[in-house]
Amino acid sequence: MRVLLEFPGSHHYWDEYEKTDWFCQKCGQKEVWDSLGEGDYYTGTTAYCTNCNSAMSFLGGPSQETHPAYLGLIDQLRSGQTKKPTTGKGQ
Ligand SMILES: [Zn+2]
């Protein structure tokens, strides 16, 4: 599904995520969503668990992702609703 990543006061963009068959590295549940994009050059895509709100990279291991934009992303994956941008410039 399409999700909005919003960096308040800065910019936002949309990304496509799909549910995977993967087990979460933290809670072990199969509630992991991964980006269909190319992701980061070094660590690959960042995946998100909607069960325990963890961010992880399957190439780079558990991610230290702490930006609030990713929590908004998990909310969208969980609810199935794409958020509308409130601030910033689209990319
Ligand atoms: Zn989890």
PDB file of the backbone (N, CA, C, O) and the ligand in Angstrom, with CONECT records:
HET     ZN  A 101       1
ATOM      1  N   MET A   1       0.827  -1.192   0.000  1.00  0.00           N
ATOM      2  CA  MET A   1       0.000   0.000   0.000  1.00  0.00           C
ATOM      3  C   MET A   1       0.874   1.259   0.000  1.00  0.00           C
ATOM      4  O   MET A   1       2.059   1.218   0.330  1.00  0.00           O
ATOM      5  N   ARG A   2       0.260   2.356  -0.374  1.00  0.00           N
ATOM      6  CA  ARG A   2       0.990   3.615  -0.453  1.00  0.00           C
ATOM      7  C   ARG A   2       0.981   4.282   0.911  1.00  0.00           C
ATOM      8  O   ARG A   2      -0.069   4.402   1.543  1.00  0.00           O
ATOM      9  N   VAL A   3       2.144   4.713   1.364  1.00  0.00           N
ATOM     10  CA  VAL A   3       2.219   5.390   2.651  1.00  0.00           C
ATOM     11  C   VAL A   3       2.952   6.719   2.505  1.00  0.00           C
ATOM     12  O   VAL A   3       3.805   6.900   1.636  1.00  0.00           O
ATOM     13  N   LEU A   4       2.587   7.624   3.376  1.00  0.00           N
ATOM     14  CA  LEU A   4       3.209   8.940   3.401  1.00  0.00           C
ATOM     15  C   LEU A   4       4.292   8.973   4.468  1.00  0.00           C
ATOM     16  O   LEU A   4       4.059   8.580   5.611  1.00  0.00           O
ATOM     17  N   LEU A   5       5.455   9.435   4.099  1.00  0.00           N
ATOM     18  CA  LEU A   5       6.509   9.703   5.077  1.00  0.00           C
ATOM     19  C   LEU A   5       6.652  11.202   5.185  1.00  0.00           C
ATOM     20  O   LEU A   5       6.990  11.892   4.223  1.00  0.00           O
ATOM     21  N   GLU A   6       6.388  11.680   6.372  1.00  0.00           N
ATOM     22  CA  GLU A   6       6.351  13.116   6.565  1.00  0.00           C
ATOM     23  C   GLU A   6       7.429  13.560   7.544  1.00  0.00           C
ATOM     24  O   GLU A   6       7.546  13.028   8.648  1.00  0.00           O
ATOM     25  N   PHE A   7       8.203  14.532   7.125  1.00  0.00           N
ATOM     26  CA  PHE A   7       9.242  15.120   7.966  1.00  0.00           C
ATOM     27  C   PHE A   7       8.807  16.540   8.260  1.00  0.00           C
ATOM     28  O   PHE A   7       9.094  17.452   7.484  1.00  0.00           O
ATOM     29  N   PRO A   8       8.103  16.742   9.393  1.00  0.00           N
ATOM     30  CA  PRO A   8       7.451  18.025   9.666  1.00  0.00           C
ATOM     31  C   PRO A   8       8.412  19.206   9.519  1.00  0.00           C
ATOM     32  O   PRO A   8       9.539  19.183  10.013  1.00  0.00           O
ATOM     33  N   GLY A   9       7.931  20.233   8.827  1.00  0.00           N
ATOM     34  CA  GLY A   9       8.743  21.415   8.612  1.00  0.00           C
ATOM     35  C   GLY A   9       9.738  21.260   7.482  1.00  0.00           C
ATOM     36  O   GLY A   9      10.443  22.206   7.133  1.00  0.00           O
ATOM     37  N   SER A  10       9.794  20.089   6.920  1.00  0.00           N
ATOM     38  CA  SER A  10      10.784  19.860   5.877  1.00  0.00           C
ATOM     39  C   SER A  10      10.141  19.380   4.573  1.00  0.00           C
ATOM     40  O   SER A  10       9.892  20.180   3.672  1.00  0.00           O
ATOM     41  N   HIS A  11       9.883  18.120   4.477  1.00  0.00           N
ATOM     42  CA  HIS A  11       9.355  17.592   3.220  1.00  0.00           C
ATOM     43  C   HIS A  11       8.594  16.296   3.498  1.00  0.00           C
ATOM     44  O   HIS A  11       8.604  15.774   4.613  1.00  0.00           O
ATOM     45  N   HIS A  12       7.944  15.800   2.468  1.00  0.00           N
ATOM     46  CA  HIS A  12       7.300  14.500   2.593  1.00  0.00           C
ATOM     47  C   HIS A  12       7.404  13.770   1.263  1.00  0.00           C
ATOM     48  O   HIS A  12       7.646  14.377   0.220  1.00  0.00           O
ATOM     49  N   TYR A  13       7.222  12.489   1.320  1.00  0.00           N
ATOM     50  CA  TYR A  13       7.157  11.714   0.086  1.00  0.00           C
ATOM     51  C   TYR A  13       6.353  10.454   0.334  1.00  0.00           C
ATOM     52  O   TYR A  13       6.092  10.074   1.475  1.00  0.00           O
ATOM     53  N   TRP A  14       5.969   9.818  -0.752  1.00  0.00           N
ATOM     54  CA  TRP A  14       5.210   8.583  -0.631  1.00  0.00           C
ATOM     55  C   TRP A  14       6.089   7.405  -1.001  1.00  0.00           C
ATOM     56  O   TRP A  14       7.015   7.519  -1.804  1.00  0.00           O
ATOM     57  N   ASP A  15       5.775   6.275  -0.398  1.00  0.00           N
ATOM     58  CA  ASP A  15       6.500   5.055  -0.709  1.00  0.00           C
ATOM     59  C   ASP A  15       5.475   3.918  -0.747  1.00  0.00           C
ATOM     60  O   ASP A  15       4.407   4.006  -0.142  1.00  0.00           O
ATOM     61  N   GLU A  16       5.816   2.868  -1.458  1.00  0.00           N
ATOM     62  CA  GLU A  16       4.938   1.696  -1.529  1.00  0.00           C
ATOM     63  C   GLU A  16       5.475   0.612  -0.591  1.00  0.00           C
ATOM     64  O   GLU A  16       6.658   0.274  -0.624  1.00  0.00           O
ATOM     65  N   TYR A  17       4.591   0.082   0.234  1.00  0.00           N
ATOM     66  CA  TYR A  17       4.976  -0.998   1.134  1.00  0.00           C
ATOM     67  C   TYR A  17       4.084  -2.192   0.910  1.00  0.00           C
ATOM     68  O   TYR A  17       2.910  -2.047   0.571  1.00  0.00           O
ATOM     69  N   GLU A  18       4.643  -3.383   1.102  1.00  0.00           N
ATOM     70  CA  GLU A  18       3.806  -4.571   1.060  1.00  0.00           C
ATOM     71  C   GLU A  18       4.155  -5.494   2.199  1.00  0.00           C
ATOM     72  O   GLU A  18       5.291  -5.539   2.672  1.00  0.00           O
ATOM     73  N   LYS A  19       3.141  -6.237   2.631  1.00  0.00           N
ATOM     74  CA  LYS A  19       3.284  -7.199   3.715  1.00  0.00           C
ATOM     75  C   LYS A  19       4.156  -8.345   3.229  1.00  0.00           C
ATOM     76  O   LYS A  19       4.006  -8.817   2.102  1.00  0.00           O
ATOM     77  N   THR A  20       5.059  -8.784   4.078  1.00  0.00           N
ATOM     78  CA  THR A  20       5.951  -9.881   3.717  1.00  0.00           C
ATOM     79  C   THR A  20       5.626 -11.128   4.532  1.00  0.00           C
ATOM     80  O   THR A  20       4.741 -11.111   5.387  1.00  0.00           O
ATOM     81  N   ASP A  21       6.350 -12.205   4.257  1.00  0.00           N
ATOM     82  CA  ASP A  21       6.226 -13.435   5.037  1.00  0.00           C
ATOM     83  C   ASP A  21       7.289 -13.504   6.126  1.00  0.00           C
ATOM     84  O   ASP A  21       7.463 -14.540   6.768  1.00  0.00           O
ATOM     85  N   TRP A  22       7.986 -12.419   6.327  1.00  0.00           N
ATOM     86  CA  TRP A  22       9.118 -12.423   7.240  1.00  0.00           C
ATOM     87  C   TRP A  22       8.670 -12.388   8.690  1.00  0.00           C
ATOM     88  O   TRP A  22       7.595 -11.891   9.025  1.00  0.00           O
ATOM     89  N   PHE A  23       9.525 -12.927   9.530  1.00  0.00           N
ATOM     90  CA  PHE A  23       9.317 -12.831  10.966  1.00  0.00           C
ATOM     91  C   PHE A  23      10.054 -11.608  11.483  1.00  0.00           C
ATOM     92  O   PHE A  23      11.187 -11.342  11.084  1.00  0.00           O
ATOM     93  N   CYS A  24       9.416 -10.878  12.358  1.00  0.00           N
ATOM     94  CA  CYS A  24      10.036  -9.711  12.950  1.00  0.00           C
ATOM     95  C   CYS A  24      11.281 -10.116  13.732  1.00  0.00           C
ATOM     96  O   CYS A  24      11.270 -11.113  14.454  1.00  0.00           O
ATOM     97  N   GLN A  25      12.350  -9.344  13.587  1.00  0.00           N
ATOM     98  CA  GLN A  25      13.595  -9.651  14.299  1.00  0.00           C
ATOM     99  C   GLN A  25      13.461  -9.421  15.797  1.00  0.00           C
ATOM    100  O   GLN A  25      14.257  -9.933  16.584  1.00  0.00           O
ATOM    101  N   LYS A  26      12.458  -8.653  16.186  1.00  0.00           N
ATOM    102  CA  LYS A  26      12.313  -8.328  17.598  1.00  0.00           C
ATOM    103  C   LYS A  26      11.255  -9.186  18.288  1.00  0.00           C
ATOM    104  O   LYS A  26      11.533  -9.818  19.306  1.00  0.00           O
ATOM    105  N   CYS A  27      10.032  -9.207  17.729  1.00  0.00           N
ATOM    106  CA  CYS A  27       8.932  -9.894  18.424  1.00  0.00           C
ATOM    107  C   CYS A  27       8.605 -11.254  17.802  1.00  0.00           C
ATOM    108  O   CYS A  27       7.840 -12.024  18.382  1.00  0.00           O
ATOM    109  N   GLY A  28       9.174 -11.563  16.629  1.00  0.00           N
ATOM    110  CA  GLY A  28       8.960 -12.870  16.028  1.00  0.00           C
ATOM    111  C   GLY A  28       7.638 -13.040  15.297  1.00  0.00           C
ATOM    112  O   GLY A  28       7.350 -14.118  14.776  1.00  0.00           O
ATOM    113  N   GLN A  29       6.819 -11.966  15.254  1.00  0.00           N
ATOM    114  CA  GLN A  29       5.532 -12.058  14.574  1.00  0.00           C
ATOM    115  C   GLN A  29       5.692 -11.790  13.078  1.00  0.00           C
ATOM    116  O   GLN A  29       6.596 -11.073  12.648  1.00  0.00           O
ATOM    117  N   LYS A  30       4.789 -12.388  12.297  1.00  0.00           N
ATOM    118  CA  LYS A  30       4.802 -12.131  10.853  1.00  0.00           C
ATOM    119  C   LYS A  30       3.948 -10.910  10.529  1.00  0.00           C
ATOM    120  O   LYS A  30       2.925 -11.005   9.851  1.00  0.00           O
ATOM    121  N   GLU A  31       4.388  -9.778  11.023  1.00  0.00           N
ATOM    122  CA  GLU A  31       3.654  -8.541  10.775  1.00  0.00           C
ATOM    123  C   GLU A  31       4.588  -7.511  10.155  1.00  0.00           C
ATOM    124  O   GLU A  31       4.508  -6.318  10.447  1.00  0.00           O
ATOM    125  N   VAL A  32       5.471  -7.996   9.296  1.00  0.00           N
ATOM    126  CA  VAL A  32       6.527  -7.141   8.760  1.00  0.00           C
ATOM    127  C   VAL A  32       6.184  -6.652   7.360  1.00  0.00           C
ATOM    128  O   VAL A  32       5.797  -7.432   6.490  1.00  0.00           O
ATOM    129  N   TRP A  33       6.330  -5.363   7.162  1.00  0.00           N
ATOM    130  CA  TRP A  33       6.094  -4.729   5.866  1.00  0.00           C
ATOM    131  C   TRP A  33       7.417  -4.202   5.335  1.00  0.00           C
ATOM    132  O   TRP A  33       8.242  -3.681   6.084  1.00  0.00           O
ATOM    133  N   ASP A  34       7.603  -4.347   4.030  1.00  0.00           N
ATOM    134  CA  ASP A  34       8.859  -3.875   3.440  1.00  0.00           C
ATOM    135  C   ASP A  34       8.557  -2.947   2.275  1.00  0.00           C
ATOM    136  O   ASP A  34       7.539  -3.080   1.597  1.00  0.00           O
ATOM    137  N   SER A  35       9.466  -2.006   2.060  1.00  0.00           N
ATOM    138  CA  SER A  35       9.321  -1.069   0.956  1.00  0.00           C
ATOM    139  C   SER A  35       9.563  -1.764  -0.375  1.00  0.00           C
ATOM    140  O   SER A  35      10.420  -2.641  -0.484  1.00  0.00           O
ATOM    141  N   LEU A  36       8.798  -1.362  -1.388  1.00  0.00           N
ATOM    142  CA  LEU A  36       9.045  -1.879  -2.731  1.00  0.00           C
ATOM    143  C   LEU A  36      10.135  -1.083  -3.434  1.00  0.00           C
ATOM    144  O   LEU A  36      10.580  -1.453  -4.521  1.00  0.00           O
ATOM    145  N   GLY A  37      10.559   0.004  -2.814  1.00  0.00           N
ATOM    146  CA  GLY A  37      11.617   0.824  -3.406  1.00  0.00           C
ATOM    147  C   GLY A  37      12.980   0.191  -3.222  1.00  0.00           C
ATOM    148  O   GLY A  37      13.103  -0.936  -2.743  1.00  0.00           O
ATOM    149  N   GLU A  38      13.996   0.933  -3.609  1.00  0.00           N
ATOM    150  CA  GLU A  38      15.344   0.382  -3.543  1.00  0.00           C
ATOM    151  C   GLU A  38      15.973   0.543  -2.174  1.00  0.00           C
ATOM    152  O   GLU A  38      16.900  -0.187  -1.824  1.00  0.00           O
ATOM    153  N   GLY A  39      15.479   1.486  -1.404  1.00  0.00           N
ATOM    154  CA  GLY A  39      16.008   1.680  -0.066  1.00  0.00           C
ATOM    155  C   GLY A  39      17.391   2.296  -0.073  1.00  0.00           C
ATOM    156  O   GLY A  39      17.846   2.849  -1.074  1.00  0.00           O
ATOM    157  N   ASP A  40      18.032   2.189   1.041  1.00  0.00           N
ATOM    158  CA  ASP A  40      19.351   2.762   1.222  1.00  0.00           C
ATOM    159  C   ASP A  40      20.403   1.910   0.519  1.00  0.00           C
ATOM    160  O   ASP A  40      20.298   0.684   0.474  1.00  0.00           O
ATOM    161  N   TYR A  41      21.400   2.565  -0.019  1.00  0.00           N
ATOM    162  CA  TYR A  41      22.453   1.872  -0.776  1.00  0.00           C
ATOM    163  C   TYR A  41      23.186   0.837   0.078  1.00  0.00           C
ATOM    164  O   TYR A  41      23.528  -0.241  -0.409  1.00  0.00           O
ATOM    165  N   TYR A  42      23.423   1.157   1.325  1.00  0.00           N
ATOM    166  CA  TYR A  42      24.229   0.273   2.171  1.00  0.00           C
ATOM    167  C   TYR A  42      23.413  -0.774   2.908  1.00  0.00           C
ATOM    168  O   TYR A  42      23.864  -1.908   3.071  1.00  0.00           O
ATOM    169  N   THR A  43      22.226  -0.412   3.354  1.00  0.00           N
ATOM    170  CA  THR A  43      21.478  -1.334   4.209  1.00  0.00           C
ATOM    171  C   THR A  43      20.239  -1.908   3.545  1.00  0.00           C
ATOM    172  O   THR A  43      19.533  -2.713   4.152  1.00  0.00           O
ATOM    173  N   GLY A  44      19.961  -1.506   2.302  1.00  0.00           N
ATOM    174  CA  GLY A  44      18.751  -1.990   1.653  1.00  0.00           C
ATOM    175  C   GLY A  44      17.538  -1.267   2.197  1.00  0.00           C
ATOM    176  O   GLY A  44      17.660  -0.189   2.778  1.00  0.00           O
ATOM    177  N   THR A  45      16.368  -1.856   2.013  1.00  0.00           N
ATOM    178  CA  THR A  45      15.148  -1.202   2.451  1.00  0.00           C
ATOM    179  C   THR A  45      15.000  -1.346   3.963  1.00  0.00           C
ATOM    180  O   THR A  45      15.555  -2.256   4.578  1.00  0.00           O
ATOM    181  N   THR A  46      14.246  -0.436   4.537  1.00  0.00           N
ATOM    182  CA  THR A  46      13.902  -0.549   5.943  1.00  0.00           C
ATOM    183  C   THR A  46      12.511  -1.149   6.032  1.00  0.00           C
ATOM    184  O   THR A  46      11.571  -0.653   5.411  1.00  0.00           O
ATOM    185  N   ALA A  47      12.382  -2.215   6.803  1.00  0.00           N
ATOM    186  CA  ALA A  47      11.091  -2.868   6.988  1.00  0.00           C
ATOM    187  C   ALA A  47      10.535  -2.483   8.352  1.00  0.00           C
ATOM    188  O   ALA A  47      11.282  -2.110   9.256  1.00  0.00           O
ATOM    189  N   TYR A  48       9.221  -2.578   8.491  1.00  0.00           N
ATOM    190  CA  TYR A  48       8.572  -2.158   9.731  1.00  0.00           C
ATOM    191  C   TYR A  48       7.629  -3.240  10.212  1.00  0.00           C
ATOM    192  O   TYR A  48       6.904  -3.851   9.427  1.00  0.00           O
ATOM    193  N   CYS A  49       7.653  -3.466  11.518  1.00  0.00           N
ATOM    194  CA  CYS A  49       6.745  -4.426  12.128  1.00  0.00           C
ATOM    195  C   CYS A  49       5.576  -3.664  12.743  1.00  0.00           C
ATOM    196  O   CYS A  49       5.768  -2.785  13.584  1.00  0.00           O
ATOM    197  N   THR A  50       4.361  -4.009  12.316  1.00  0.00           N
ATOM    198  CA  THR A  50       3.191  -3.316  12.852  1.00  0.00           C
ATOM    199  C   THR A  50       2.747  -3.925  14.176  1.00  0.00           C
ATOM    200  O   THR A  50       1.839  -3.401  14.821  1.00  0.00           O
ATOM    201  N   ASN A  51       3.369  -5.016  14.588  1.00  0.00           N
ATOM    202  CA  ASN A  51       3.032  -5.587  15.887  1.00  0.00           C
ATOM    203  C   ASN A  51       3.766  -4.874  17.025  1.00  0.00           C
ATOM    204  O   ASN A  51       3.161  -4.529  18.039  1.00  0.00           O
ATOM    205  N   CYS A  52       5.081  -4.655  16.849  1.00  0.00           N
ATOM    206  CA  CYS A  52       5.854  -4.064  17.951  1.00  0.00           C
ATOM    207  C   CYS A  52       6.476  -2.721  17.581  1.00  0.00           C
ATOM    208  O   CYS A  52       7.294  -2.192  18.332  1.00  0.00           O
ATOM    209  N   ASN A  53       6.089  -2.156  16.412  1.00  0.00           N
ATOM    210  CA  ASN A  53       6.594  -0.841  16.014  1.00  0.00           C
ATOM    211  C   ASN A  53       8.099  -0.788  15.803  1.00  0.00           C
ATOM    212  O   ASN A  53       8.709   0.263  16.002  1.00  0.00           O
ATOM    213  N   SER A  54       8.702  -1.884  15.409  1.00  0.00           N
ATOM    214  CA  SER A  54      10.141  -1.876  15.186  1.00  0.00           C
ATOM    215  C   SER A  54      10.466  -1.578  13.740  1.00  0.00           C
ATOM    216  O   SER A  54       9.726  -1.940  12.825  1.00  0.00           O
ATOM    217  N   ALA A  55      11.590  -0.908  13.558  1.00  0.00           N
ATOM    218  CA  ALA A  55      12.150  -0.745  12.227  1.00  0.00           C
ATOM    219  C   ALA A  55      13.326  -1.692  12.113  1.00  0.00           C
ATOM    220  O   ALA A  55      14.084  -1.855  13.070  1.00  0.00           O
ATOM    221  N   MET A  56      13.489  -2.308  10.977  1.00  0.00           N
ATOM    222  CA  MET A  56      14.627  -3.219  10.802  1.00  0.00           C
ATOM    223  C   MET A  56      15.045  -3.262   9.346  1.00  0.00           C
ATOM    224  O   MET A  56      14.258  -2.997   8.437  1.00  0.00           O
ATOM    225  N   SER A  57      16.294  -3.599   9.158  1.00  0.00           N
ATOM    226  CA  SER A  57      16.806  -3.792   7.821  1.00  0.00           C
ATOM    227  C   SER A  57      17.312  -5.207   7.737  1.00  0.00           C
ATOM    228  O   SER A  57      18.093  -5.637   8.586  1.00  0.00           O
ATOM    229  N   PHE A  58      16.879  -5.947   6.724  1.00  0.00           N
ATOM    230  CA  PHE A  58      17.242  -7.354   6.674  1.00  0.00           C
ATOM    231  C   PHE A  58      18.648  -7.575   6.139  1.00  0.00           C
ATOM    232  O   PHE A  58      19.183  -8.680   6.232  1.00  0.00           O
ATOM    233  N   LEU A  59      19.242  -6.544   5.588  1.00  0.00           N
ATOM    234  CA  LEU A  59      20.651  -6.641   5.213  1.00  0.00           C
ATOM    235  C   LEU A  59      21.520  -6.125   6.349  1.00  0.00           C
ATOM    236  O   LEU A  59      22.578  -6.682   6.644  1.00  0.00           O
ATOM    237  N   GLY A  60      21.062  -5.064   6.974  1.00  0.00           N
ATOM    238  CA  GLY A  60      21.895  -4.375   7.954  1.00  0.00           C
ATOM    239  C   GLY A  60      21.555  -4.700   9.404  1.00  0.00           C
ATOM    240  O   GLY A  60      22.215  -4.196  10.312  1.00  0.00           O
ATOM    241  N   GLY A  61      20.544  -5.529   9.640  1.00  0.00           N
ATOM    242  CA  GLY A  61      20.170  -5.852  11.011  1.00  0.00           C
ATOM    243  C   GLY A  61      19.221  -4.810  11.567  1.00  0.00           C
ATOM    244  O   GLY A  61      18.754  -3.934  10.839  1.00  0.00           O
ATOM    245  N   PRO A  62      18.936  -4.903  12.859  1.00  0.00           N
ATOM    246  CA  PRO A  62      17.978  -3.984  13.471  1.00  0.00           C
ATOM    247  C   PRO A  62      18.369  -2.536  13.209  1.00  0.00           C
ATOM    248  O   PRO A  62      19.524  -2.143  13.371  1.00  0.00           O
ATOM    249  N   SER A  63      17.397  -1.772  12.809  1.00  0.00           N
ATOM    250  CA  SER A  63      17.662  -0.384  12.466  1.00  0.00           C
ATOM    251  C   SER A  63      17.545   0.499  13.691  1.00  0.00           C
ATOM    252  O   SER A  63      16.784   0.214  14.615  1.00  0.00           O
ATOM    253  N   GLN A  64      18.308   1.566  13.680  1.00  0.00           N
ATOM    254  CA  GLN A  64      18.234   2.538  14.763  1.00  0.00           C
ATOM    255  C   GLN A  64      17.268   3.658  14.412  1.00  0.00           C
ATOM    256  O   GLN A  64      17.327   4.740  14.996  1.00  0.00           O
ATOM    257  N   GLU A  65      16.400   3.408  13.483  1.00  0.00           N
ATOM    258  CA  GLU A  65      15.446   4.408  13.000  1.00  0.00           C
ATOM    259  C   GLU A  65      14.591   4.943  14.144  1.00  0.00           C
ATOM    260  O   GLU A  65      13.815   4.203  14.748  1.00  0.00           O
ATOM    261  N   THR A  66      14.739   6.239  14.439  1.00  0.00           N
ATOM    262  CA  THR A  66      13.957   6.798  15.532  1.00  0.00           C
ATOM    263  C   THR A  66      13.149   8.003  15.107  1.00  0.00           C
ATOM    264  O   THR A  66      12.441   8.594  15.922  1.00  0.00           O
ATOM    265  N   HIS A  67      13.243   8.376  13.842  1.00  0.00           N
ATOM    266  CA  HIS A  67      12.535   9.566  13.405  1.00  0.00           C
ATOM    267  C   HIS A  67      11.020   9.365  13.500  1.00  0.00           C
ATOM    268  O   HIS A  67      10.516   8.291  13.173  1.00  0.00           O
ATOM    269  N   PRO A  68      10.285  10.409  13.952  1.00  0.00           N
ATOM    270  CA  PRO A  68       8.831  10.277  14.080  1.00  0.00           C
ATOM    271  C   PRO A  68       8.130   9.929  12.770  1.00  0.00           C
ATOM    272  O   PRO A  68       7.023   9.390  12.788  1.00  0.00           O
ATOM    273  N   ALA A  69       8.751  10.227  11.653  1.00  0.00           N
ATOM    274  CA  ALA A  69       8.111   9.912  10.370  1.00  0.00           C
ATOM    275  C   ALA A  69       7.807   8.427  10.255  1.00  0.00           C
ATOM    276  O   ALA A  69       6.818   8.044   9.630  1.00  0.00           O
ATOM    277  N   TYR A  70       8.637   7.597  10.845  1.00  0.00           N
ATOM    278  CA  TYR A  70       8.424   6.164  10.692  1.00  0.00           C
ATOM    279  C   TYR A  70       7.273   5.651  11.552  1.00  0.00           C
ATOM    280  O   TYR A  70       6.629   4.663  11.200  1.00  0.00           O
ATOM    281  N   LEU A  71       7.012   6.314  12.675  1.00  0.00           N
ATOM    282  CA  LEU A  71       5.854   5.912  13.474  1.00  0.00           C
ATOM    283  C   LEU A  71       4.558   6.230  12.739  1.00  0.00           C
ATOM    284  O   LEU A  71       3.600   5.460  12.799  1.00  0.00           O
ATOM    285  N   GLY A  72       4.530   7.363  12.045  1.00  0.00           N
ATOM    286  CA  GLY A  72       3.372   7.694  11.212  1.00  0.00           C
ATOM    287  C   GLY A  72       3.167   6.660  10.129  1.00  0.00           C
ATOM    288  O   GLY A  72       2.038   6.331   9.766  1.00  0.00           O
ATOM    289  N   LEU A  73       4.259   6.160   9.625  1.00  0.00           N
ATOM    290  CA  LEU A  73       4.213   5.139   8.581  1.00  0.00           C
ATOM    291  C   LEU A  73       3.598   3.848   9.127  1.00  0.00           C
ATOM    292  O   LEU A  73       2.748   3.238   8.479  1.00  0.00           O
ATOM    293  N   ILE A  74       4.025   3.441  10.306  1.00  0.00           N
ATOM    294  CA  ILE A  74       3.488   2.212  10.901  1.00  0.00           C
ATOM    295  C   ILE A  74       1.989   2.346  11.169  1.00  0.00           C
ATOM    296  O   ILE A  74       1.229   1.401  10.961  1.00  0.00           O
ATOM    297  N   ASP A  75       1.569   3.523  11.630  1.00  0.00           N
ATOM    298  CA  ASP A  75       0.137   3.760  11.841  1.00  0.00           C
ATOM    299  C   ASP A  75      -0.650   3.543  10.560  1.00  0.00           C
ATOM    300  O   ASP A  75      -1.738   2.967  10.572  1.00  0.00           O
ATOM    301  N   GLN A  76      -0.085   4.009   9.458  1.00  0.00           N
ATOM    302  CA  GLN A  76      -0.776   3.858   8.181  1.00  0.00           C
ATOM    303  C   GLN A  76      -0.853   2.405   7.747  1.00  0.00           C
ATOM    304  O   GLN A  76      -1.888   1.950   7.261  1.00  0.00           O
ATOM    305  N   LEU A  77       0.237   1.682   7.923  1.00  0.00           N
ATOM    306  CA  LEU A  77       0.243   0.265   7.553  1.00  0.00           C
ATOM    307  C   LEU A  77      -0.778  -0.502   8.382  1.00  0.00           C
ATOM    308  O   LEU A  77      -1.464  -1.388   7.873  1.00  0.00           O
ATOM    309  N   ARG A  78      -0.871  -0.159   9.647  1.00  0.00           N
ATOM    310  CA  ARG A  78      -1.766  -0.867  10.555  1.00  0.00           C
ATOM    311  C   ARG A  78      -3.223  -0.567  10.235  1.00  0.00           C
ATOM    312  O   ARG A  78      -4.075  -1.455  10.278  1.00  0.00           O
ATOM    313  N   SER A  79      -3.502   0.692   9.913  1.00  0.00           N
ATOM    314  CA  SER A  79      -4.891   1.082   9.679  1.00  0.00           C
ATOM    315  C   SER A  79      -5.319   0.882   8.232  1.00  0.00           C
ATOM    316  O   SER A  79      -6.513   0.847   7.934  1.00  0.00           O
ATOM    317  N   GLY A  80      -4.343   0.749   7.329  1.00  0.00           N
ATOM    318  CA  GLY A  80      -4.683   0.628   5.914  1.00  0.00           C
ATOM    319  C   GLY A  80      -5.088   1.937   5.283  1.00  0.00           C
ATOM    320  O   GLY A  80      -5.640   1.948   4.183  1.00  0.00           O
ATOM    321  N   GLN A  81      -4.824   3.042   5.956  1.00  0.00           N
ATOM    322  CA  GLN A  81      -5.211   4.362   5.462  1.00  0.00           C
ATOM    323  C   GLN A  81      -3.971   5.198   5.163  1.00  0.00           C
ATOM    324  O   GLN A  81      -3.126   5.402   6.035  1.00  0.00           O
ATOM    325  N   THR A  82      -3.867   5.677   3.937  1.00  0.00           N
ATOM    326  CA  THR A  82      -2.776   6.575   3.595  1.00  0.00           C
ATOM    327  C   THR A  82      -3.056   7.956   4.156  1.00  0.00           C
ATOM    328  O   THR A  82      -4.139   8.513   3.972  1.00  0.00           O
ATOM    329  N   LYS A  83      -2.067   8.495   4.841  1.00  0.00           N
ATOM    330  CA  LYS A  83      -2.189   9.805   5.456  1.00  0.00           C
ATOM    331  C   LYS A  83      -2.084  10.905   4.412  1.00  0.00           C
ATOM    332  O   LYS A  83      -1.480  10.722   3.355  1.00  0.00           O
ATOM    333  N   LYS A  84      -2.685  12.055   4.725  1.00  0.00           N
ATOM    334  CA  LYS A  84      -2.529  13.216   3.853  1.00  0.00           C
ATOM    335  C   LYS A  84      -1.438  14.115   4.433  1.00  0.00           C
ATOM    336  O   LYS A  84      -1.346  14.273   5.651  1.00  0.00           O
ATOM    337  N   PRO A  85      -0.616  14.700   3.570  1.00  0.00           N
ATOM    338  CA  PRO A  85       0.443  15.568   4.086  1.00  0.00           C
ATOM    339  C   PRO A  85      -0.128  16.815   4.742  1.00  0.00           C
ATOM    340  O   PRO A  85      -1.096  17.388   4.243  1.00  0.00           O
ATOM    341  N   THR A  86       0.455  17.238   5.844  1.00  0.00           N
ATOM    342  CA  THR A  86      -0.003  18.450   6.506  1.00  0.00           C
ATOM    343  C   THR A  86       1.009  19.580   6.360  1.00  0.00           C
ATOM    344  O   THR A  86       0.649  20.756   6.421  1.00  0.00           O
ATOM    345  N   THR A  87       2.263  19.222   6.170  1.00  0.00           N
ATOM    346  CA  THR A  87       3.310  20.235   6.040  1.00  0.00           C
ATOM    347  C   THR A  87       4.272  19.859   4.957  1.00  0.00           C
ATOM    348  O   THR A  87       4.238  18.754   4.416  1.00  0.00           O
ATOM    349  N   GLY A  88       5.127  20.793   4.651  1.00  0.00           N
ATOM    350  CA  GLY A  88       6.271  20.465   3.805  1.00  0.00           C
ATOM    351  C   GLY A  88       5.968  20.398   2.335  1.00  0.00           C
ATOM    352  O   GLY A  88       4.824  20.535   1.904  1.00  0.00           O
ATOM    353  N   LYS A  89       6.991  20.189   1.594  1.00  0.00           N
ATOM    354  CA  LYS A  89       6.945  20.163   0.153  1.00  0.00           C
ATOM    355  C   LYS A  89       7.026  18.724  -0.313  1.00  0.00           C
ATOM    356  O   LYS A  89       7.855  17.952   0.168  1.00  0.00           O
ATOM    357  N   GLY A  90       6.176  18.369  -1.238  1.00  0.00           N
ATOM    358  CA  GLY A  90       6.214  17.004  -1.757  1.00  0.00           C
ATOM    359  C   GLY A  90       7.421  16.772  -2.628  1.00  0.00           C
ATOM    360  O   GLY A  90       7.983  17.701  -3.208  1.00  0.00           O
ATOM    361  N   GLN A  91       7.812  15.517  -2.709  1.00  0.00           N
ATOM    362  CA  GLN A  91       8.939  15.175  -3.567  1.00  0.00           C
ATOM    363  C   GLN A  91       8.526  14.131  -4.582  1.00  0.00           C
ATOM    364  O   GLN A  91       9.343  13.709  -5.402  1.00  0.00           O
TER     365      GLN A  91
HETATM  366 ZN    ZN A 101       7.775  -6.995  15.791  1.00  0.00          ZN2+
END
